[in-house]
Amino acid sequence: MTDLGTEPRRPGRPRRVEVDTSILEAASELFTELGYDALCVEGVAARAGVSKATIYRRYPSKAALVIAAAAALGRSAKGPIPDTGSLRGDLRALGLGYRRLLESEAGRAIPALIVARHRDPELAEAHRSFIAERRAEAVVVVARGVERGEIRADTDADIELVVDLVAGPLFYRVLITGDTPDGDYVDRLVDVVLRAFAPDPG
């Protein structure tokens, strides 16, 4: 099978993006089909049409490859960090993004990823770093709301809690109860969170 990493550069989309996309798509497909333990770099290479060396130049281990594939799927499903001009709008956009993520291929792989991380310390560490980066992005949204005075100034100490209060119920509804929250649920969830942290009157 031809290795995309050694093909002459074609006009149009850069070769590196084309190869990266093929690798990450193959990794996510095989992870969903086989699970983490049965997934191997050789199988990803075969499905992506690249060599193992091409993969290892980008991702030093299976754990790094799986997390990169999950991150790519998550970005595609969830979208960019919002900046609508209001905290309510931003939290609503975050909530809808979480819902899209959970309903996507990436969301369906979350339970398997959580199980696998308990058996593989390298995957667990990569997953912790991945989650920390995503949380840091969401924290920016809440920090802007504090600066604008949309929620109490002392929320500074609880910014990550605000993020959890938006994300947690959505993850629970989809992954635990099997529900499919709609936009109205997200609106009500955001309003409850904002009321809990509303500035003191006067």
C-alpha positions as protocol buffer text, in pm:
chain_id: "A"
residue {
  index: 1
  type: MET
  ca { x: 0 y: 0 z: 0 }
}
residue {
  index: 2
  type: THR
  ca { x: 132 y: 343 z: -89 }
}
residue {
  index: 3
  type: ASP
  ca { x: 251 y: 559 z: 199 }
}
residue {
  index: 4
  type: LEU
  ca { x: 89 y: 902 z: 175 }
}
residue {
  index: 5
  type: GLY
  ca { x: 385 y: 1038 z: 368 }
}
residue {
  index: 6
  type: THR
  ca { x: 618 y: 963 z: 71 }
}
residue {
  index: 7
  type: GLU
  ca { x: 395 y: 1069 z: -218 }
}
residue {
  index: 8
  type: PRO
  ca { x: 491 y: 1374 z: -425 }
}
residue {
  index: 9
  type: ARG
  ca { x: 315 y: 1691 z: -314 }
}
residue {
  index: 10
  type: ARG
  ca { x: -7 y: 1747 z: -506 }
}
residue {
  index: 11
  type: PRO
  ca { x: -153 y: 2088 z: -588 }
}
residue {
  index: 12
  type: GLY
  ca { x: -426 y: 2205 z: -352 }
}
residue {
  index: 13
  type: ARG
  ca { x: -445 y: 2104 z: 11 }
}
residue {
  index: 14
  type: PRO
  ca { x: -100 y: 2064 z: 173 }
}
residue {
  index: 15
  type: ARG
  ca { x: 23 y: 1707 z: 201 }
}
residue {
  index: 16
  type: ARG
  ca { x: 75 y: 1732 z: 578 }
}
residue {
  index: 17
  type: VAL
  ca { x: -290 y: 1820 z: 644 }
}
residue {
  index: 18
  type: GLU
  ca { x: -405 y: 1542 z: 414 }
}
residue {
  index: 19
  type: VAL
  ca { x: -192 y: 1283 z: 591 }
}
residue {
  index: 20
  type: ASP
  ca { x: -281 y: 1406 z: 940 }
}
residue {
  index: 21
  type: THR
  ca { x: -651 y: 1392 z: 859 }
}
residue {
  index: 22
  type: SER
  ca { x: -623 y: 1038 z: 722 }
}
residue {
  index: 23
  type: ILE
  ca { x: -436 y: 918 z: 1031 }
}
residue {
  index: 24
  type: LEU
  ca { x: -672 y: 1075 z: 1284 }
}
residue {
  index: 25
  type: GLU
  ca { x: -984 y: 957 z: 1101 }
}
residue {
  index: 26
  type: ALA
  ca { x: -847 y: 603 z: 1085 }
}
residue {
  index: 27
  type: ALA
  ca { x: -754 y: 610 z: 1453 }
}
residue {
  index: 28
  type: SER
  ca { x: -1098 y: 732 z: 1561 }
}
residue {
  index: 29
  type: GLU
  ca { x: -1275 y: 475 z: 1343 }
}
residue {
  index: 30
  type: LEU
  ca { x: -1069 y: 184 z: 1475 }
}
residue {
  index: 31
  type: PHE
  ca { x: -1097 y: 301 z: 1835 }
}
residue {
  index: 32
  type: THR
  ca { x: -1476 y: 307 z: 1801 }
}
residue {
  index: 33
  type: GLU
  ca { x: -1483 y: -33 z: 1628 }
}
residue {
  index: 34
  type: LEU
  ca { x: -1223 y: -221 z: 1834 }
}
residue {
  index: 35
  type: GLY
  ca { x: -1166 y: -36 z: 2159 }
}
residue {
  index: 36
  type: TYR
  ca { x: -835 y: 82 z: 2295 }
}
residue {
  index: 37
  type: ASP
  ca { x: -675 y: -253 z: 2377 }
}
residue {
  index: 38
  type: ALA
  ca { x: -729 y: -403 z: 2031 }
}
residue {
  index: 39
  type: LEU
  ca { x: -634 y: -88 z: 1844 }
}
residue {
  index: 40
  type: CYS
  ca { x: -278 y: -96 z: 1710 }
}
residue {
  index: 41
  type: VAL
  ca { x: -62 y: 148 z: 1515 }
}
residue {
  index: 42
  type: GLU
  ca { x: -21 y: -109 z: 1237 }
}
residue {
  index: 43
  type: GLY
  ca { x: -397 y: -120 z: 1188 }
}
residue {
  index: 44
  type: VAL
  ca { x: -425 y: 258 z: 1184 }
}
residue {
  index: 45
  type: ALA
  ca { x: -143 y: 278 z: 930 }
}
residue {
  index: 46
  type: ALA
  ca { x: -310 y: 24 z: 705 }
}
residue {
  index: 47
  type: ARG
  ca { x: -646 y: 199 z: 712 }
}
residue {
  index: 48
  type: ALA
  ca { x: -495 y: 546 z: 663 }
}
residue {
  index: 49
  type: GLY
  ca { x: -268 y: 427 z: 381 }
}
residue {
  index: 50
  type: VAL
  ca { x: 52 y: 539 z: 552 }
}
residue {
  index: 51
  type: SER
  ca { x: 352 y: 371 z: 711 }
}
residue {
  index: 52
  type: LYS
  ca { x: 397 y: 317 z: 1083 }
}
residue {
  index: 53
  type: ALA
  ca { x: 694 y: 554 z: 1065 }
}
residue {
  index: 54
  type: THR
  ca { x: 470 y: 829 z: 930 }
}
residue {
  index: 55
  type: ILE
  ca { x: 244 y: 790 z: 1234 }
}
residue {
  index: 56
  type: TYR
  ca { x: 526 y: 769 z: 1486 }
}
residue {
  index: 57
  type: ARG
  ca { x: 682 y: 1088 z: 1349 }
}
residue {
  index: 58
  type: ARG
  ca { x: 365 y: 1265 z: 1455 }
}
residue {
  index: 59
  type: TYR
  ca { x: 249 y: 1065 z: 1757 }
}
residue {
  index: 60
  type: PRO
  ca { x: 507 y: 889 z: 1976 }
}
residue {
  index: 61
  type: SER
  ca { x: 264 y: 634 z: 2122 }
}
residue {
  index: 62
  type: LYS
  ca { x: -79 y: 479 z: 2083 }
}
residue {
  index: 63
  type: ALA
  ca { x: -206 y: 689 z: 2372 }
}
residue {
  index: 64
  type: ALA
  ca { x: -91 y: 1013 z: 2208 }
}
residue {
  index: 65
  type: LEU
  ca { x: -254 y: 906 z: 1881 }
}
residue {
  index: 66
  type: VAL
  ca { x: -589 y: 825 z: 2044 }
}
residue {
  index: 67
  type: ILE
  ca { x: -599 y: 1153 z: 2236 }
}
residue {
  index: 68
  type: ALA
  ca { x: -511 y: 1349 z: 1920 }
}
residue {
  index: 69
  type: ALA
  ca { x: -791 y: 1174 z: 1734 }
}
residue {
  index: 70
  type: ALA
  ca { x: -1035 y: 1249 z: 2017 }
}
residue {
  index: 71
  type: ALA
  ca { x: -927 y: 1614 z: 2022 }
}
residue {
  index: 72
  type: ALA
  ca { x: -978 y: 1649 z: 1646 }
}
residue {
  index: 73
  type: LEU
  ca { x: -1324 y: 1494 z: 1664 }
}
residue {
  index: 74
  type: GLY
  ca { x: -1412 y: 1708 z: 1963 }
}
residue {
  index: 75
  type: ARG
  ca { x: -1309 y: 2032 z: 1794 }
}
residue {
  index: 76
  type: SER
  ca { x: -1510 y: 1942 z: 1488 }
}
residue {
  index: 77
  type: ALA
  ca { x: -1823 y: 1854 z: 1685 }
}
residue {
  index: 78
  type: LYS
  ca { x: -1811 y: 2115 z: 1960 }
}
residue {
  index: 79
  type: GLY
  ca { x: -1686 y: 2415 z: 1765 }
}
residue {
  index: 80
  type: PRO
  ca { x: -1470 y: 2707 z: 1881 }
}
residue {
  index: 81
  type: ILE
  ca { x: -1484 y: 2870 z: 2224 }
}
residue {
  index: 82
  type: PRO
  ca { x: -1769 y: 3123 z: 2196 }
}
residue {
  index: 83
  type: ASP
  ca { x: -1751 y: 3499 z: 2241 }
}
residue {
  index: 84
  type: THR
  ca { x: -2105 y: 3625 z: 2191 }
}
residue {
  index: 85
  type: GLY
  ca { x: -2065 y: 3941 z: 2401 }
}
residue {
  index: 86
  type: SER
  ca { x: -2265 y: 3812 z: 2699 }
}
residue {
  index: 87
  type: LEU
  ca { x: -2203 y: 3540 z: 2954 }
}
residue {
  index: 88
  type: ARG
  ca { x: -2547 y: 3392 z: 2899 }
}
residue {
  index: 89
  type: GLY
  ca { x: -2485 y: 3369 z: 2526 }
}
residue {
  index: 90
  type: ASP
  ca { x: -2141 y: 3220 z: 2581 }
}
residue {
  index: 91
  type: LEU
  ca { x: -2261 y: 2961 z: 2833 }
}
residue {
  index: 92
  type: ARG
  ca { x: -2552 y: 2869 z: 2607 }
}
residue {
  index: 93
  type: ALA
  ca { x: -2311 y: 2823 z: 2315 }
}
residue {
  index: 94
  type: LEU
  ca { x: -2084 y: 2613 z: 2536 }
}
residue {
  index: 95
  type: GLY
  ca { x: -2377 y: 2400 z: 2645 }
}
residue {
  index: 96
  type: LEU
  ca { x: -2495 y: 2345 z: 2290 }
}
residue {
  index: 97
  type: GLY
  ca { x: -2137 y: 2260 z: 2194 }
}
residue {
  index: 98
  type: TYR
  ca { x: -2118 y: 1998 z: 2468 }
}
residue {
  index: 99
  type: ARG
  ca { x: -2447 y: 1854 z: 2350 }
}
residue {
  index: 100
  type: ARG
  ca { x: -2320 y: 1830 z: 1990 }
}
residue {
  index: 101
  type: LEU
  ca { x: -2002 y: 1666 z: 2116 }
}
residue {
  index: 102
  type: LEU
  ca { x: -2191 y: 1406 z: 2317 }
}
residue {
  index: 103
  type: GLU
  ca { x: -2415 y: 1320 z: 2023 }
}
residue {
  index: 104
  type: SER
  ca { x: -2122 y: 1290 z: 1781 }
}
residue {
  index: 105
  type: GLU
  ca { x: -1886 y: 1002 z: 1705 }
}
residue {
  index: 106
  type: ALA
  ca { x: -1645 y: 1148 z: 1961 }
}
residue {
  index: 107
  type: GLY
  ca { x: -1917 y: 1144 z: 2225 }
}
residue {
  index: 108
  type: ARG
  ca { x: -1998 y: 781 z: 2157 }
}
residue {
  index: 109
  type: ALA
  ca { x: -1633 y: 696 z: 2217 }
}
residue {
  index: 110
  type: ILE
  ca { x: -1617 y: 871 z: 2557 }
}
residue {
  index: 111
  type: PRO
  ca { x: -1727 y: 570 z: 2769 }
}
residue {
  index: 112
  type: ALA
  ca { x: -1465 y: 346 z: 2606 }
}
residue {
  index: 113
  type: LEU
  ca { x: -1200 y: 612 z: 2658 }
}
residue {
  index: 114
  type: ILE
  ca { x: -1288 y: 645 z: 3027 }
}
residue {
  index: 115
  type: VAL
  ca { x: -1266 y: 268 z: 3075 }
}
residue {
  index: 116
  type: ALA
  ca { x: -935 y: 244 z: 2888 }
}
residue {
  index: 117
  type: ARG
  ca { x: -767 y: 523 z: 3084 }
}
residue {
  index: 118
  type: HIS
  ca { x: -799 y: 320 z: 3404 }
}
residue {
  index: 119
  type: ARG
  ca { x: -589 y: 42 z: 3251 }
}
residue {
  index: 120
  type: ASP
  ca { x: -322 y: 251 z: 3079 }
}
residue {
  index: 121
  type: PRO
  ca { x: -128 y: 511 z: 3283 }
}
residue {
  index: 122
  type: GLU
  ca { x: 5 y: 681 z: 2970 }
}
residue {
  index: 123
  type: LEU
  ca { x: -344 y: 720 z: 2827 }
}
residue {
  index: 124
  type: ALA
  ca { x: -469 y: 845 z: 3165 }
}
residue {
  index: 125
  type: GLU
  ca { x: -201 y: 1115 z: 3177 }
}
residue {
  index: 126
  type: ALA
  ca { x: -266 y: 1219 z: 2816 }
}
residue {
  index: 127
  type: HIS
  ca { x: -638 y: 1232 z: 2888 }
}
residue {
  index: 128
  type: ARG
  ca { x: -587 y: 1447 z: 3198 }
}
residue {
  index: 129
  type: SER
  ca { x: -380 y: 1695 z: 2996 }
}
residue {
  index: 130
  type: PHE
  ca { x: -642 y: 1700 z: 2722 }
}
residue {
  index: 131
  type: ILE
  ca { x: -926 y: 1768 z: 2967 }
}
residue {
  index: 132
  type: ALA
  ca { x: -723 y: 2037 z: 3145 }
}
residue {
  index: 133
  type: GLU
  ca { x: -671 y: 2221 z: 2817 }
}
residue {
  index: 134
  type: ARG
  ca { x: -1040 y: 2206 z: 2730 }
}
residue {
  index: 135
  type: ARG
  ca { x: -1140 y: 2326 z: 3078 }
}
residue {
  index: 136
  type: ALA
  ca { x: -893 y: 2614 z: 3058 }
}
residue {
  index: 137
  type: GLU
  ca { x: -1060 y: 2732 z: 2737 }
}
residue {
  index: 138
  type: ALA
  ca { x: -1405 y: 2722 z: 2897 }
}
residue {
  index: 139
  type: VAL
  ca { x: -1278 y: 2902 z: 3207 }
}
residue {
  index: 140
  type: VAL
  ca { x: -1193 y: 3201 z: 2985 }
}
residue {
  index: 141
  type: VAL
  ca { x: -1563 y: 3235 z: 2903 }
}
residue {
  index: 142
  type: VAL
  ca { x: -1662 y: 3259 z: 3270 }
}
residue {
  index: 143
  type: ALA
  ca { x: -1374 y: 3492 z: 3355 }
}
residue {
  index: 144
  type: ARG
  ca { x: -1501 y: 3737 z: 3093 }
}
residue {
  index: 145
  type: GLY
  ca { x: -1841 y: 3732 z: 3262 }
}
residue {
  index: 146
  type: VAL
  ca { x: -1682 y: 3815 z: 3596 }
}
residue {
  index: 147
  type: GLU
  ca { x: -1493 y: 4105 z: 3440 }
}
residue {
  index: 148
  type: ARG
  ca { x: -1814 y: 4240 z: 3286 }
}
residue {
  index: 149
  type: GLY
  ca { x: -1996 y: 4217 z: 3618 }
}
residue {
  index: 150
  type: GLU
  ca { x: -2250 y: 3965 z: 3489 }
}
residue {
  index: 151
  type: ILE
  ca { x: -2185 y: 3736 z: 3785 }
}
residue {
  index: 152
  type: ARG
  ca { x: -2047 y: 3801 z: 4132 }
}
residue {
  index: 153
  type: ALA
  ca { x: -1686 y: 3914 z: 4160 }
}
residue {
  index: 154
  type: ASP
  ca { x: -1614 y: 3644 z: 4417 }
}
residue {
  index: 155
  type: THR
  ca { x: -1694 y: 3384 z: 4150 }
}
residue {
  index: 156
  type: ASP
  ca { x: -1322 y: 3404 z: 4069 }
}
residue {
  index: 157
  type: ALA
  ca { x: -1271 y: 3128 z: 4326 }
}
residue {
  index: 158
  type: ASP
  ca { x: -1539 y: 2909 z: 4167 }
}
residue {
  index: 159
  type: ILE
  ca { x: -1488 y: 2962 z: 3793 }
}
residue {
  index: 160
  type: GLU
  ca { x: -1419 y: 2596 z: 3725 }
}
residue {
  index: 161
  type: LEU
  ca { x: -1728 y: 2506 z: 3926 }
}
residue {
  index: 162
  type: VAL
  ca { x: -1940 y: 2723 z: 3695 }
}
residue {
  index: 163
  type: VAL
  ca { x: -1801 y: 2532 z: 3397 }
}
residue {
  index: 164
  type: ASP
  ca { x: -1878 y: 2201 z: 3570 }
}
residue {
  index: 165
  type: LEU
  ca { x: -2234 y: 2311 z: 3648 }
}
residue {
  index: 166
  type: VAL
  ca { x: -2299 y: 2367 z: 3278 }
}
residue {
  index: 167
  type: ALA
  ca { x: -2117 y: 2061 z: 3145 }
}
residue {
  index: 168
  type: GLY
  ca { x: -2197 y: 1810 z: 3419 }
}
residue {
  index: 169
  type: PRO
  ca { x: -2575 y: 1782 z: 3377 }
}
residue {
  index: 170
  type: LEU
  ca { x: -2539 y: 1743 z: 3001 }
}
residue {
  index: 171
  type: PHE
  ca { x: -2284 y: 1464 z: 3033 }
}
residue {
  index: 172
  type: TYR
  ca { x: -2504 y: 1297 z: 3296 }
}
residue {
  index: 173
  type: ARG
  ca { x: -2818 y: 1320 z: 3084 }
}
residue {
  index: 174
  type: VAL
  ca { x: -2654 y: 1177 z: 2772 }
}
residue {
  index: 175
  type: LEU
  ca { x: -2404 y: 925 z: 2910 }
}
residue {
  index: 176
  type: ILE
  ca { x: -2588 y: 801 z: 3218 }
}
residue {
  index: 177
  type: THR
  ca { x: -2962 y: 834 z: 3154 }
}
residue {
  index: 178
  type: GLY
  ca { x: -2950 y: 815 z: 2774 }
}
residue {
  index: 179
  type: ASP
  ca { x: -3158 y: 1131 z: 2732 }
}
residue {
  index: 180
  type: THR
  ca { x: -3115 y: 1381 z: 2448 }
}
residue {
  index: 181
  type: PRO
  ca { x: -3132 y: 1734 z: 2597 }
}
residue {
  index: 182
  type: ASP
  ca { x: -3278 y: 1994 z: 2365 }
}
residue {
  index: 183
  type: GLY
  ca { x: -3207 y: 2365 z: 2334 }
}
residue {
  index: 184
  type: ASP
  ca { x: -3474 y: 2448 z: 2592 }
}
residue {
  index: 185
  type: TYR
  ca { x: -3298 y: 2227 z: 2847 }
}
residue {
  index: 186
  type: VAL
  ca { x: -2969 y: 2407 z: 2779 }
}
residue {
  index: 187
  type: ASP
  ca { x: -3140 y: 2745 z: 2822 }
}
residue {
  index: 188
  type: ARG
  ca { x: -3292 y: 2645 z: 3156 }
}
residue {
  index: 189
  type: LEU
  ca { x: -2963 y: 2498 z: 3275 }
}
residue {
  index: 190
  type: VAL
  ca { x: -2773 y: 2818 z: 3194 }
}
residue {
  index: 191
  type: ASP
  ca { x: -3036 y: 3034 z: 3363 }
}
residue {
  index: 192
  type: VAL
  ca { x: -3015 y: 2825 z: 3682 }
}
residue {
  index: 193
  type: VAL
  ca { x: -2637 y: 2860 z: 3689 }
}
residue {
  index: 194
  type: LEU
  ca { x: -2652 y: 3236 z: 3629 }
}
residue {
  index: 195
  type: ARG
  ca { x: -2908 y: 3283 z: 3906 }
}
residue {
  index: 196
  type: ALA
  ca { x: -2684 y: 3094 z: 4147 }
}
residue {
  index: 197
  type: PHE
  ca { x: -2398 y: 3334 z: 4079 }
}
residue {
  index: 198
  type: ALA
  ca { x: -2596 y: 3654 z: 4014 }
}
residue {
  index: 199
  type: PRO
  ca { x: -2445 y: 3981 z: 4145 }
}
residue {
  index: 200
  type: ASP
  ca { x: -2586 y: 4104 z: 4473 }
}
residue {
  index: 201
  type: PRO
  ca { x: -2865 y: 4360 z: 4413 }
}
residue {
  index: 202
  type: GLY
  ca { x: -2773 y: 4722 z: 4469 }
}
